[in-house]
Each structure stands twice: as C-alpha cells, then as structure tokens.
C-alpha cells in the first residue's frame, strides 16, 4: 500500500468487495490480505465508510463474524437485515456463521484469520 494513494487503495477495496456474491461474507482482514496489505484491515473499514451504493458493504464483517460496520448503515439493524434477506445465517450469539457463509475469494482460498480483524 506504500506505493499507492489512499484513494487508489479505497477503489481497490470497493472493486474487491463488489465481487462477494449474495449469501456470502468476507472479513476486513481477508480483503486487506487479498489486496497485498495484510495489516490494513482497519483501512478496509475506512474505505467502506462512504463507499458508493453499488458496493455491498454489508458483506464485510470482522474476523469473528460480528457486524462491526453496522453504524455506517444509519440503522443498527440494517446490516443484519440485509444479510438475512441474502440468506446469510447467524449463530446463537448473533455473529455471521462464517463456516457456512465465508467467501473463499475469487481464487477459492480464504486467507487465514489469526490475528486479523
């Protein structure tokens, strides 16, 4: 990320998140790692704040499946409602069931989540 502007990185985040299919989620850390910036999970979150309307931001959750981006949706329940409409299921503690809905990425390999948000 050192050789590109923040705006360029944000656009790459938007482009990558647009690929996440309906019914699946990814994590901030997965996006960061896929873009070659493993330690930039928070920057991925910033990129999604104010993203264009065609970016399915609801499909990005934290490494534990928690809906940490819901404040950006105005209504704290909207992120969950959008995911439910898409068929995403939740565990008893309110987290996305990552075992069922975590998108492996366009190459089919989900990045490890140890130590990432």
C-alpha positions as CSV (number, residue, x, y, z in Angstrom):
1,X,0.0,0.0,0.0
2,X,3.0,2.3,0.4
3,X,3.3,2.9,-3.4
4,X,-0.4,3.9,-3.9
5,X,-2.6,6.7,-2.7
6,X,-5.3,6.1,-0.1
7,X,-7.9,6.8,-2.8
8,X,-6.4,4.1,-5.1
9,X,-6.5,1.6,-2.2
10,X,-10.1,2.5,-1.4
11,X,-11.1,1.9,-5.0
12,X,-9.4,-1.5,-5.0
13,X,-11.3,-2.3,-1.8
14,X,-14.6,-1.3,-3.5
15,X,-13.8,-3.4,-6.6
16,X,-12.9,-6.4,-4.5
17,X,-16.0,-6.2,-2.3
18,X,-18.2,-5.9,-5.3
19,X,-17.1,-9.5,-6.2
20,X,-18.5,-11.0,-3.0
21,X,-21.6,-13.0,-4.0
22,X,-25.0,-12.7,-2.5
23,X,-25.3,-15.0,0.5
24,X,-21.6,-14.8,1.4
25,X,-19.4,-12.6,3.5
26,X,-15.7,-11.8,3.8
27,X,-13.7,-10.2,6.6
28,X,-11.8,-6.9,6.7
29,X,-8.6,-8.8,7.1
30,X,-9.4,-11.1,4.1
31,X,-9.9,-8.1,1.9
32,X,-6.7,-6.4,3.2
33,X,-4.6,-9.6,2.6
34,X,-6.1,-10.2,-0.8
35,X,-5.0,-6.7,-1.8
36,X,-1.5,-7.3,-0.5
37,X,-1.9,-5.1,2.6
38,X,-2.3,-7.7,5.4
39,X,-2.1,-5.2,8.2
40,X,-4.6,-2.8,6.7
41,X,-7.9,-4.3,7.9
42,X,-8.9,-1.0,9.6
43,X,-8.2,0.9,6.4
44,X,-10.5,-1.5,4.6
45,X,-13.2,-0.4,7.1
46,X,-12.5,3.2,6.4
47,X,-12.7,2.5,2.6
48,X,-16.2,1.0,3.1
49,X,-17.4,4.0,5.1
50,X,-18.9,6.2,2.5
51,X,-18.4,3.6,-0.3
52,X,-20.6,4.0,-3.5
53,X,-24.0,2.5,-3.2
54,X,-23.2,-0.4,-5.5
55,X,-20.6,-1.8,-3.0
56,X,-22.3,-4.4,-0.8
57,X,-20.6,-3.3,2.4
58,X,-22.9,-5.4,4.5
59,X,-21.0,-8.4,3.2
60,X,-17.8,-7.4,5.1
61,X,-17.7,-8.5,8.8
62,X,-14.9,-8.8,11.4
63,X,-12.8,-12.0,11.8
64,X,-15.3,-13.4,14.3
65,X,-18.4,-12.7,12.1
66,X,-19.5,-9.7,14.2
67,X,-21.3,-6.9,12.4
68,X,-18.9,-4.1,13.3
69,X,-19.8,-1.9,10.4
70,X,-23.5,-1.5,11.2
71,X,-23.0,2.1,12.5
72,X,-22.3,3.1,8.9
73,X,-25.8,2.0,7.8
74,X,-27.6,4.5,9.9
75,X,-29.9,1.9,11.5
76,X,-28.0,-0.5,13.8
77,X,-30.2,-3.4,12.5
78,X,-30.0,-2.7,8.8
79,X,-26.7,-4.6,8.2
80,X,-28.2,-7.7,9.8
81,X,-31.5,-7.3,7.9
82,X,-29.7,-7.0,4.5
83,X,-27.7,-10.1,5.2
84,X,-30.8,-12.1,6.3
85,X,-32.5,-11.1,3.1
86,X,-29.5,-12.5,1.2
87,X,-29.8,-15.8,3.1
88,X,-26.9,-15.4,5.5
89,X,-27.5,-17.2,8.8
90,X,-26.3,-16.2,12.2
91,X,-25.0,-18.2,15.3
92,X,-26.9,-18.0,18.6
93,X,-24.6,-15.2,19.7
94,X,-25.6,-13.0,16.7
95,X,-22.5,-13.5,14.6
96,X,-22.5,-14.5,10.9
97,X,-22.0,-18.2,10.6
98,X,-18.6,-18.0,8.9
99,X,-18.3,-21.7,8.5
100,X,-21.3,-21.6,6.1
101,X,-21.1,-18.1,4.5
102,X,-17.4,-17.1,4.4
103,X,-16.5,-16.4,0.8
104,X,-13.2,-18.1,-0.2
105,X,-12.4,-15.2,-2.6
106,X,-12.2,-15.3,-6.4
107,X,-9.3,-17.7,-6.3
108,X,-11.2,-20.1,-3.9
109,X,-8.7,-19.7,-1.0
110,X,-9.8,-17.9,2.1
111,X,-6.9,-16.2,3.9
112,X,-6.2,-17.3,7.5
113,X,-7.8,-15.1,10.1
114,X,-5.4,-15.4,13.0
115,X,-4.6,-12.0,14.4
116,X,-6.7,-10.0,12.0
117,X,-9.9,-8.0,12.1
